[in-house]
Amino acid sequence: MVELKITQEGKIDISENLVSKVAGKAAVECYGVVGMVSKNFKEGIQKFLGKEQYDKGIEVIYTEGLCEINVHVILAYGGKIDAFAQNIMDQVSYAVEHYIPHMEKIVNIYVDDIAIVN
């Protein structure tokens, strides 16, 4: 659980799943994103998920008050990868801040593959 706020009345925690859904939704709406990639780090297997299961391409790690959001994407061939990645980073940061304010976060973009789109 991600600890969002502590007050005298109690505390507010949110799940990593909620963070991944907000971040994933923002990522798949970005220009140039073809799909998300689920990574099974234990076995080293990558699975293409398309845009339907966008939250599965997000890894959320919460430690000591900082939420690290790792976004694994497949981009369309033909564009500047750094521009696509920066746009995804900006949009994910904005969406998470909009829906979950006051959460300390960093957003990392991992371009796992490119796809040739007709």
C-alpha positions as CSV (number, residue, x, y, z in Angstrom):
1,M,0.0,0.0,0.0
2,V,1.1,3.6,-0.7
3,E,0.8,5.8,2.3
4,L,-0.8,9.0,1.1
5,K,-1.7,11.0,4.1
6,I,-1.6,10.8,7.9
7,T,-3.8,13.0,10.1
8,Q,-4.9,13.0,13.7
9,E,-8.1,11.2,12.6
10,G,-6.2,8.4,10.8
11,K,-4.4,7.7,7.6
12,I,-5.1,7.3,3.9
13,D,-3.5,4.5,2.0
14,I,-4.0,3.6,-1.6
15,S,-3.1,0.5,-3.5
16,E,-0.3,0.2,-6.0
17,N,-2.9,-1.2,-8.4
18,L,-4.7,2.2,-8.3
19,V,-1.5,4.0,-9.1
20,S,-0.7,1.6,-11.9
21,K,-4.2,2.1,-13.5
22,V,-4.0,5.9,-13.4
23,A,-0.4,5.9,-14.8
24,G,-1.3,3.2,-17.4
25,K,-4.4,5.1,-18.6
26,A,-2.3,8.2,-19.1
27,A,0.5,6.4,-20.9
28,V,-1.7,4.6,-23.5
29,E,-3.4,7.8,-24.4
30,C,0.0,9.4,-25.5
31,Y,0.8,9.7,-29.1
32,G,3.2,7.0,-30.4
33,V,2.3,4.4,-27.8
34,V,1.3,1.2,-29.5
35,G,0.9,-0.9,-26.4
36,M,2.2,-1.9,-23.0
37,V,4.6,-4.7,-22.1
38,S,4.2,-6.9,-19.0
39,K,7.5,-8.0,-17.7
40,N,7.9,-11.2,-15.8
41,F,11.3,-10.4,-14.3
42,K,11.7,-13.8,-12.7
43,E,11.6,-15.7,-16.0
44,G,12.7,-12.9,-18.3
45,I,9.6,-13.1,-20.4
46,Q,8.0,-10.2,-22.1
47,K,4.3,-10.2,-23.1
48,F,2.7,-7.7,-25.5
49,L,-0.6,-6.5,-24.0
50,G,-1.9,-3.9,-26.4
51,K,-3.8,-1.0,-25.0
52,E,-6.5,-2.9,-23.2
53,Q,-4.5,-4.0,-20.2
54,Y,-2.5,-0.9,-19.7
55,D,-2.1,-1.2,-16.0
56,K,-0.1,-4.5,-16.5
57,G,2.7,-2.6,-18.1
58,I,3.2,-0.5,-15.0
59,E,5.4,-1.4,-12.1
60,V,4.9,0.6,-8.8
61,I,7.5,0.4,-6.1
62,Y,6.8,2.3,-2.9
63,T,9.6,2.8,-0.4
64,E,10.2,5.4,2.3
65,G,7.6,7.9,1.2
66,L,8.6,7.8,-2.5
67,C,6.5,6.1,-5.2
68,E,8.6,4.9,-8.2
69,I,6.4,4.4,-11.3
70,N,8.1,2.3,-14.0
71,V,6.2,2.4,-17.4
72,H,7.0,-0.3,-20.0
73,V,5.8,0.6,-23.5
74,I,6.0,-0.3,-27.1
75,L,6.3,2.7,-29.4
76,A,5.4,3.3,-33.0
77,Y,8.3,3.2,-35.4
78,G,9.2,6.5,-37.1
79,G,9.2,9.0,-34.3
80,K,11.8,10.4,-32.0
81,I,12.0,8.0,-29.1
82,D,13.2,10.6,-26.6
83,A,10.2,12.9,-27.5
84,F,7.7,10.1,-27.2
85,A,9.2,9.1,-23.9
86,Q,9.3,12.6,-22.5
87,N,5.7,13.1,-23.4
88,I,4.7,9.9,-21.7
89,M,6.7,10.9,-18.6
90,D,5.0,14.3,-18.5
91,Q,1.5,12.9,-19.0
92,V,1.9,10.2,-16.4
93,S,3.3,12.6,-13.9
94,Y,0.4,15.0,-14.5
95,A,-2.3,12.3,-14.3
96,V,-0.9,10.9,-11.1
97,E,-0.6,14.4,-9.5
98,H,-4.2,15.2,-10.7
99,Y,-5.8,12.1,-9.2
100,I,-3.4,11.5,-6.3
101,P,-2.1,14.9,-5.1
102,H,0.7,15.3,-2.6
103,M,2.3,11.9,-3.5
104,E,6.1,12.1,-3.9
105,K,6.9,10.2,-7.1
106,I,9.4,9.6,-9.9
107,V,8.4,8.3,-13.3
108,N,10.7,6.1,-15.4
109,I,9.9,5.2,-19.0
110,Y,11.2,1.9,-20.4
111,V,10.9,1.6,-24.2
112,D,10.9,-2.2,-24.6
113,D,10.2,-2.4,-28.3
114,I,9.0,-0.6,-31.4
115,A,6.2,-1.6,-33.8
116,I,5.8,-0.8,-37.4
117,V,2.3,0.6,-37.8
118,N,0.7,0.9,-41.3
